Amino acid sequence: MRGKILIVEDEAAIREMLGLALSQAGYDCMEAADADAANARILAQVPDLVLLDWMLPGISGVDYARRLRRQKLTEHVPIIMLTARSEEDDKIKGLDSGADDYITKPFSTGELIARIKAQLRRTAPHATEQTVEVDGLTLDPSTHRVTAKGGILDLGPTEFRLLHFFMTHPERVHSRERLLNDVWGGNVYVEERTVDVHIRRLRKALTASGHDRFIQTVRGAGYRFSAQG
């Protein structure tokens, strides 16, 4: 199998359609109609990726994504949000909740599978690479852990990849397009505005240790990682 996917969708017809399409593509699928059923599935076996519908009974997909990000079992599991909402503010809200990608209904199974492949390729792309340290900020790819001032920083999977890229390519200005190509992957359908959302989340995670100042905005050009201030 290429990976275990948890489909959290309250509409049975859509859930079954997704399960069939992904199974045919070689994925091992689990299904849940609501957050409680999803929790039970996760406790039984942690998935490699979660497909999460925005509209769920009892708790919204946005709130459930935040809950998944707070739990140790799922803090690093990629989340793709499924929704009929297409406004930019809704996309930003979904990404801010902890989702790694956002796909608007209706969508083709081909597009969905491409996005799943892209997320799964990036879950542990640097697992064999060495630990990186910059001025008290340490990133260990093998344990997927970032520490600073003796404490562990709470980063989502996209922020982890973004920080790893910055720390291994310091002092250079990277355009949003370059970051999308190198961190998200060139074949991913993600808007450049998405980079800004994840930069904001990365800075927030680095604020407590004072390392947020390393992520610098270069007006009209992009972003730079620099310990020079």
C-alpha positions in Angstrom: 0.0 0.0 0.0 1.1 3.6 -0.7 -0.3 4.9 2.6 -3.2 4.7 5.0 -5.8 7.5 4.5 -8.5 8.4 7.0 -11.5 9.9 5.2 -13.6 12.0 7.6 -16.8 12.8 5.7 -20.4 12.7 7.0 -22.1 12.1 3.6 -21.9 8.3 3.1 -22.1 8.5 -0.7 -19.1 10.9 -0.9 -17.2 8.9 1.7 -17.7 5.6 -0.2 -16.8 7.3 -3.6 -13.5 8.6 -2.1 -12.7 5.3 -0.5 -13.3 3.4 -3.7 -11.2 5.9 -5.8 -8.3 5.9 -3.3 -8.4 2.1 -2.9 -8.1 1.7 -6.7 -5.2 4.1 -6.6 -3.4 1.7 -4.1 -4.2 3.4 -0.8 -5.4 1.7 2.4 -8.5 3.7 3.5 -10.3 4.1 6.8 -13.6 5.9 7.0 -15.4 8.0 9.7 -18.7 9.9 9.6 -17.8 12.3 12.4 -15.1 13.3 14.8 -15.9 10.6 17.4 -15.6 7.9 14.8 -12.4 9.4 13.5 -10.9 9.4 17.0 -11.7 5.8 17.4 -10.0 5.0 14.0 -6.9 7.0 14.9 -6.6 5.2 18.3 -6.7 1.9 16.4 -4.1 3.0 13.8 -2.7 6.4 13.2 -3.2 7.3 9.5 -0.6 8.7 7.1 -2.9 11.4 6.0 -6.4 12.7 6.9 -9.0 13.9 4.4 -11.2 16.1 6.4 -14.6 17.6 5.4 -15.3 21.2 6.6 -18.9 20.5 7.5 -19.2 17.7 10.2 -21.9 17.0 12.7 -21.1 18.1 16.2 -17.8 19.8 15.4 -16.6 21.6 12.3 -13.7 20.3 10.3 -11.8 23.5 11.1 -12.2 22.9 14.9 -11.4 19.2 14.5 -8.2 20.0 12.5 -7.1 22.2 15.5 -7.8 19.4 17.8 -5.7 17.0 15.7 -2.8 19.4 15.7 -2.9 19.6 19.5 -2.8 15.8 20.0 0.6 14.0 20.1 -0.6 11.1 17.9 -1.7 13.4 15.0 0.3 16.6 15.4 2.5 15.7 12.4 -0.1 13.9 10.3 -0.9 15.9 7.0 -4.5 17.1 6.7 -6.2 18.0 3.5 -9.4 20.0 4.0 -12.4 19.2 1.7 -15.0 21.9 1.4 -17.5 23.6 -0.9 -16.3 27.0 0.3 -14.2 28.7 -2.3 -13.6 32.2 -0.9 -10.1 33.2 -0.1 -10.9 34.0 3.6 -12.3 30.4 4.0 -9.1 29.0 2.5 -7.0 31.0 4.9 -9.2 29.9 7.8 -8.8 26.3 6.8 -5.0 26.6 6.6 -4.9 28.5 9.9 -6.7 25.7 11.6 -3.7 23.4 10.9 -4.7 22.0 7.5 -1.7 21.5 5.1 -3.8 21.8 1.9 -7.3 22.8 0.8 -9.4 21.4 -2.0 -12.7 22.8 -3.1 -15.7 20.7 -4.1 -16.4 19.6 -6.8 -12.9 18.2 -7.6 -11.6 15.4 -9.7 -10.2 12.3 -8.1 -7.1 12.8 -10.2 -6.4 16.2 -8.6 -7.1 14.8 -5.1 -4.7 11.9 -5.6 -2.0 14.2 -6.9 -2.4 16.3 -3.8 -2.3 13.3 -1.5 0.8 12.0 -3.3 2.5 15.4 -2.8 1.7 15.5 0.9 2.8 11.9 1.5 6.1 12.6 -0.3 6.8 15.4 2.1 5.9 13.7 5.4 9.5 12.5 5.9 11.6 13.7 3.0 14.6 14.5 5.1 14.5 11.5 7.5 18.1 10.6 6.8 19.6 14.1 6.8 21.6 15.6 9.6 20.5 17.8 12.4 20.7 21.5 11.7 21.5 24.1 14.3 21.5 27.9 14.0 22.1 30.1 16.9 20.4 27.9 19.5 17.6 26.8 17.2 18.0 23.0 16.4 16.0 20.9 13.9 16.4 17.2 13.9 14.8 15.6 10.7 15.1 12.0 12.1 12.9 12.8 15.1 10.9 15.6 13.4 11.7 17.8 16.4 12.6 21.4 16.7 14.1 22.7 20.0 15.2 26.1 21.3 16.4 27.2 24.7 16.0 23.7 26.0 12.3 23.5 25.0 10.5 21.7 22.2 8.7 23.9 19.7 5.3 23.0 18.4 5.4 23.0 14.6 3.0 21.5 12.1 4.4 19.3 9.2 4.4 22.1 6.7 6.0 24.6 9.0 8.7 21.9 9.8 9.5 21.5 6.1 9.5 25.3 5.6 11.9 25.8 8.5 14.2 22.9 7.4 14.4 24.5 4.0 15.2 28.0 5.5 17.8 26.6 7.9 19.6 24.7 5.1 19.4 27.7 2.7 20.2 30.7 4.9 20.9 34.3 3.9 19.2 33.9 0.5 16.1 35.6 -0.6 13.5 33.0 -1.6 10.4 34.1 -3.7 7.0 32.6 -2.9 7.2 30.7 -6.2 10.6 29.2 -5.2 9.2 28.2 -1.8 6.2 26.6 -3.4 8.4 24.6 -5.8 11.0 23.5 -3.2 8.8 23.0 -0.1 5.4 22.2 -1.4 6.5 20.6 -4.7 6.1 22.0 -8.2 3.1 19.9 -9.1 1.0 21.0 -6.2 -2.1 23.2 -6.8 -1.4 25.8 -4.1 -1.7 29.6 -4.3 1.2 31.8 -3.4 -0.9 33.3 -0.6 -0.6 30.0 1.1 3.1 30.6 1.7 2.2 33.8 3.7 -0.2 31.8 5.9 2.5 29.2 6.8 5.2 31.8 7.3 2.9 33.5 9.8 2.3 30.2 11.6 6.1 29.5 11.6 6.9 32.9 13.1 4.3 32.3 15.8 5.8 29.0 16.7 9.3 30.6 16.9 8.2 33.7 18.9 8.6 32.1 22.4 12.3 31.5 21.8 12.9 34.8 20.0 13.8 33.1 16.8 10.9 34.5 14.8 13.2 37.4 13.9 15.2 35.0 11.8 12.3 34.8 9.3 12.6 38.1 7.5 10.3 39.6 4.8 12.1 41.1 1.9 9.6 43.6 0.4 8.7 42.7 -3.2 11.0 39.7 -3.3 10.0 37.1 -0.7 11.5 35.8 2.5 15.0 35.2 3.9 16.2 33.2 6.9 19.0 35.1 8.7 20.5 35.0 12.1 22.3 38.3 11.4 19.3 40.4 12.5 
